[in-house]
């Protein structure tokens, strides 16, 4: 009664109406981009609520953040893309595989590489398909020591 509207934190968001449909079954899960910062609990709570009400995204559990290194990079595809889940998973796999292979991938003999057709990419059906397939090809090059062929050519190069 004696407080200003909006000056207190609601105890529940159940009565609020989000700007997206809440009856969707396939929700995108994203990591909080403030997990490794000071006051991460408070920042993540606010940021995750905001992502939920704006876009319908649900934040991943932060229990994994305790095992994350403080220098670990945040996925560059978290905002501005429709398929952040797919793109960030590919990006993370590339980083993990690059750490495993280390410098040995730089000395790979290209004459013995297998070729992988670009059109075998499993991500053609998503909005960010070209970026996802480029990342997928990069992952194949690291894991299978192969080379993608038949990629679209940039008309500006």
NORJO-V891951 format. One record per residue. N is the residue number from 1. RES is the residue in one letter. SS is DSSP state (2 for helix, 1 for strand, 0 for the rest). PSI is psi in whole degrees, 0 to 359 (* if undefined). D_FIRST is the distance of its C-alpha to the first C-alpha in Angstrom with 1 decimal. Layout:
n:N res:RES ss:SS psi:PSI d_first:D_FIRST
n:N res:RES ss:SS psi:PSI d_first:D_FIRST
//
This chain:
n:1 res:X ss:0 psi:318 d_first:0.0
n:2 res:X ss:0 psi:22 d_first:3.8
n:3 res:X ss:0 psi:154 d_first:5.7
n:4 res:X ss:0 psi:146 d_first:8.3
n:5 res:X ss:0 psi:129 d_first:9.5
n:6 res:X ss:0 psi:0 d_first:12.3
n:7 res:X ss:0 psi:353 d_first:11.8
n:8 res:X ss:0 psi:154 d_first:11.6
n:9 res:X ss:0 psi:128 d_first:14.5
n:10 res:X ss:0 psi:146 d_first:14.3
n:11 res:X ss:0 psi:343 d_first:16.1
n:12 res:X ss:0 psi:150 d_first:18.3
n:13 res:X ss:0 psi:12 d_first:19.7
n:14 res:X ss:0 psi:328 d_first:21.1
n:15 res:X ss:0 psi:351 d_first:18.9
n:16 res:X ss:0 psi:146 d_first:19.9
n:17 res:X ss:0 psi:115 d_first:23.2
n:18 res:X ss:0 psi:163 d_first:25.7
n:19 res:X ss:0 psi:13 d_first:28.1
n:20 res:X ss:0 psi:168 d_first:31.1
n:21 res:X ss:0 psi:130 d_first:32.4
n:22 res:X ss:0 psi:0 d_first:31.3
n:23 res:X ss:0 psi:17 d_first:34.3
n:24 res:X ss:0 psi:148 d_first:36.8
n:25 res:X ss:0 psi:335 d_first:38.9
n:26 res:X ss:0 psi:87 d_first:40.2
n:27 res:X ss:0 psi:145 d_first:37.4
n:28 res:X ss:0 psi:132 d_first:38.3
n:29 res:X ss:1 psi:134 d_first:37.6
n:30 res:X ss:1 psi:151 d_first:37.4
n:31 res:X ss:0 psi:151 d_first:37.3
n:32 res:X ss:0 psi:131 d_first:34.5
n:33 res:X ss:0 psi:0 d_first:36.0
n:34 res:X ss:0 psi:14 d_first:34.3
n:35 res:X ss:0 psi:323 d_first:35.7
n:36 res:X ss:0 psi:23 d_first:38.0
n:37 res:X ss:0 psi:169 d_first:35.9
n:38 res:X ss:0 psi:144 d_first:34.0
n:39 res:X ss:0 psi:34 d_first:30.6
n:40 res:X ss:2 psi:325 d_first:31.8
n:41 res:X ss:2 psi:313 d_first:29.4
n:42 res:X ss:2 psi:313 d_first:26.3
n:43 res:X ss:2 psi:315 d_first:28.1
n:44 res:X ss:2 psi:322 d_first:29.5
n:45 res:X ss:2 psi:312 d_first:26.2
n:46 res:X ss:2 psi:314 d_first:24.7
n:47 res:X ss:2 psi:318 d_first:28.1
n:48 res:X ss:2 psi:320 d_first:28.8
n:49 res:X ss:2 psi:317 d_first:25.5
n:50 res:X ss:2 psi:315 d_first:26.3
n:51 res:X ss:2 psi:324 d_first:29.9
n:52 res:X ss:2 psi:311 d_first:28.8
n:53 res:X ss:2 psi:333 d_first:26.5
n:54 res:X ss:2 psi:313 d_first:29.0
n:55 res:X ss:2 psi:351 d_first:32.3
n:56 res:X ss:0 psi:10 d_first:32.0
n:57 res:X ss:0 psi:146 d_first:33.5
n:58 res:X ss:1 psi:132 d_first:32.9
n:59 res:X ss:1 psi:143 d_first:33.5
n:60 res:X ss:0 psi:156 d_first:36.4
n:61 res:X ss:0 psi:140 d_first:35.9
n:62 res:X ss:2 psi:5 d_first:35.8
n:63 res:X ss:2 psi:333 d_first:38.1
n:64 res:X ss:2 psi:342 d_first:41.0
n:65 res:X ss:2 psi:335 d_first:39.6
n:66 res:X ss:2 psi:334 d_first:40.8
n:67 res:X ss:2 psi:355 d_first:44.4
n:68 res:X ss:0 psi:146 d_first:44.1
n:69 res:X ss:0 psi:149 d_first:45.8
n:70 res:X ss:0 psi:342 d_first:43.8
n:71 res:X ss:0 psi:2 d_first:46.3
n:72 res:X ss:0 psi:136 d_first:46.0
n:73 res:X ss:0 psi:151 d_first:45.5
n:74 res:X ss:0 psi:139 d_first:42.7
n:75 res:X ss:0 psi:130 d_first:44.0
n:76 res:X ss:0 psi:356 d_first:44.5
n:77 res:X ss:0 psi:19 d_first:43.8
n:78 res:X ss:0 psi:330 d_first:40.1
n:79 res:X ss:0 psi:150 d_first:39.0
n:80 res:X ss:0 psi:359 d_first:40.8
n:81 res:X ss:0 psi:149 d_first:42.7
n:82 res:X ss:0 psi:329 d_first:42.3
n:83 res:X ss:0 psi:54 d_first:44.0
n:84 res:X ss:2 psi:324 d_first:42.5
n:85 res:X ss:2 psi:310 d_first:43.1
n:86 res:X ss:2 psi:312 d_first:46.8
n:87 res:X ss:2 psi:316 d_first:47.3
n:88 res:X ss:2 psi:325 d_first:45.6
n:89 res:X ss:2 psi:316 d_first:47.6
n:90 res:X ss:2 psi:315 d_first:50.8
n:91 res:X ss:2 psi:317 d_first:49.9
n:92 res:X ss:2 psi:319 d_first:49.2
n:93 res:X ss:2 psi:319 d_first:52.5
n:94 res:X ss:2 psi:314 d_first:54.4
n:95 res:X ss:2 psi:316 d_first:53.1
n:96 res:X ss:2 psi:315 d_first:53.8
n:97 res:X ss:2 psi:324 d_first:57.3
n:98 res:X ss:2 psi:322 d_first:58.0
n:99 res:X ss:2 psi:323 d_first:57.2
n:100 res:X ss:2 psi:312 d_first:59.5
n:101 res:X ss:2 psi:330 d_first:62.4
n:102 res:X ss:2 psi:222 d_first:62.0
n:103 res:X ss:2 psi:347 d_first:64.9
n:104 res:X ss:2 psi:333 d_first:67.2
n:105 res:X ss:2 psi:335 d_first:65.8
n:106 res:X ss:2 psi:336 d_first:67.0
n:107 res:X ss:2 psi:17 d_first:70.6
n:108 res:X ss:0 psi:136 d_first:70.8
n:109 res:X ss:0 psi:118 d_first:74.0
n:110 res:X ss:2 psi:342 d_first:73.1
n:111 res:X ss:2 psi:338 d_first:76.4
n:112 res:X ss:2 psi:7 d_first:75.5
n:113 res:X ss:0 psi:144 d_first:72.0
n:114 res:X ss:1 psi:160 d_first:71.3
n:115 res:X ss:1 psi:142 d_first:69.9
n:116 res:X ss:1 psi:121 d_first:66.8
n:117 res:X ss:1 psi:130 d_first:66.3
n:118 res:X ss:2 psi:325 d_first:63.1
n:119 res:X ss:2 psi:1 d_first:62.8
n:120 res:X ss:2 psi:4 d_first:62.4
n:121 res:X ss:0 psi:132 d_first:58.9
n:122 res:X ss:0 psi:8 d_first:56.5
n:123 res:X ss:0 psi:22 d_first:53.7
n:124 res:X ss:0 psi:341 d_first:55.1
n:125 res:X ss:0 psi:7 d_first:52.7
n:126 res:X ss:0 psi:165 d_first:49.5
n:127 res:X ss:0 psi:315 d_first:48.1
n:128 res:X ss:0 psi:44 d_first:48.9
n:129 res:X ss:2 psi:320 d_first:52.3
n:130 res:X ss:2 psi:315 d_first:54.4
n:131 res:X ss:2 psi:317 d_first:52.4
n:132 res:X ss:2 psi:319 d_first:52.1
n:133 res:X ss:2 psi:327 d_first:55.8
n:134 res:X ss:2 psi:316 d_first:56.6
n:135 res:X ss:2 psi:320 d_first:54.6
n:136 res:X ss:2 psi:317 d_first:56.3
n:137 res:X ss:2 psi:318 d_first:59.7
n:138 res:X ss:2 psi:319 d_first:58.9
n:139 res:X ss:2 psi:319 d_first:58.0
n:140 res:X ss:2 psi:321 d_first:61.3
n:141 res:X ss:2 psi:325 d_first:63.3
n:142 res:X ss:2 psi:311 d_first:61.9
n:143 res:X ss:2 psi:321 d_first:62.1
n:144 res:X ss:0 psi:0 d_first:65.3
n:145 res:X ss:0 psi:38 d_first:67.0
n:146 res:X ss:1 psi:182 d_first:67.4
n:147 res:X ss:1 psi:128 d_first:67.0
n:148 res:X ss:1 psi:140 d_first:65.2
n:149 res:X ss:1 psi:151 d_first:67.5
n:150 res:X ss:0 psi:21 d_first:66.8
n:151 res:X ss:0 psi:151 d_first:63.5
n:152 res:X ss:0 psi:145 d_first:62.5
n:153 res:X ss:0 psi:134 d_first:63.9
n:154 res:X ss:0 psi:126 d_first:61.6
n:155 res:X ss:0 psi:350 d_first:63.2
n:156 res:X ss:0 psi:1 d_first:62.3
n:157 res:X ss:0 psi:* d_first:64.3
//
